[in-house]
């Protein structure tokens, strides 16, 4: 966290740029939104986008609050799932069929396994924290490799790789911490404890110049 703090607070003259840098750091290390498959339904996603665009022009600090809320919510959601799967999940032996790459080259395994009821599941893990290392690796040696998964009895399509359990928890805790940072900064500013001095023009330039990622 020391490196992140240094990069975040290094340029107090442009807080928006620092927030954007922190978002990039989080995305590259924890793959918070897109890489962790954190998805918002189209209905609520549209509401979030409309609110975000509105506050960009009206009160930009609310944009930081929205980001922090989303990151924190999904972090807690996935942490709750991993805790549930740890206590109530069912283990099964599966096989890695292939790896799927996203537009940035991060790879996620496609796994096939059967449940105790004989149902055949073939898809990506419900939660999988990809890192930048996956861009350069081919994973050819992992194809057809047997691997243990833990799935939910109520919904077998929600499963995780057993050996990735500790790394998954670590990445989610990192996500929650970052969400709390965003929430703390935005709430502190709204209550007058912090003066982030976010300018509307600066926020619009930073976000309009970058293509919006689908979450």
C-alpha positions, 0 to 999 in steps of 0.5 A: 500500500505504500507504493500506492499511497505515494503514487496517489498523493504524489501530485496534490495539484491534480487530484483527478489525475491521481484518482485515475492513476489509482484506478489503473493501479487497482485494475492492473493488480486486482483486475477489479471490475472487468477482469474479475467479471464484476458485472452490473445488470443493464438496468442498473448499469444505465442508471449508474452511467446517467448519474456519473455523467450528470455529476461530472458536470454538476458535482464531480466529487460524487463520481468518486463516491459512485466509483468507491461504492461500486468497488466496495459493494462488489468486493463485499459481494465476492468476499461473501461468496468465497466465505460461503463456498468455503463453508458449504461448497462441494469439491469436484475434479475438473479439466482445463479445456482452454484459456479465453483472452479479453481485449487486453490479453488477460487470460481466464481458464475455461473449465469442465467438470461434473457435479454430484448430480451429473450435471456437466458444467463448462465455463469460466470460474465465477471469480478469477483474478487475472494478472498482467503475467497472464498476458505473456504466458501461453498456458499450453502445459495446462490444457487438459490438466486436471484441477479441483474446483469448489462449486455452489450446490444451489448454483453449480455454475458459480465455482472457483479454483481451489488452489486459487482460494487464498489469492482470490481472498487477497485480491478481494481484500485489496479491492475492498480497501481501495473502495474504502479509500474512494469512499473516505476521500469523497465523504471527507470532501463532502463533509468538509474535512478534505479539500480535493478541489476537483475541477469539472473541466479536469474530470471531463478531460480525464474521463472523456479522453479514455474509452469507458470500460464495460463493467 
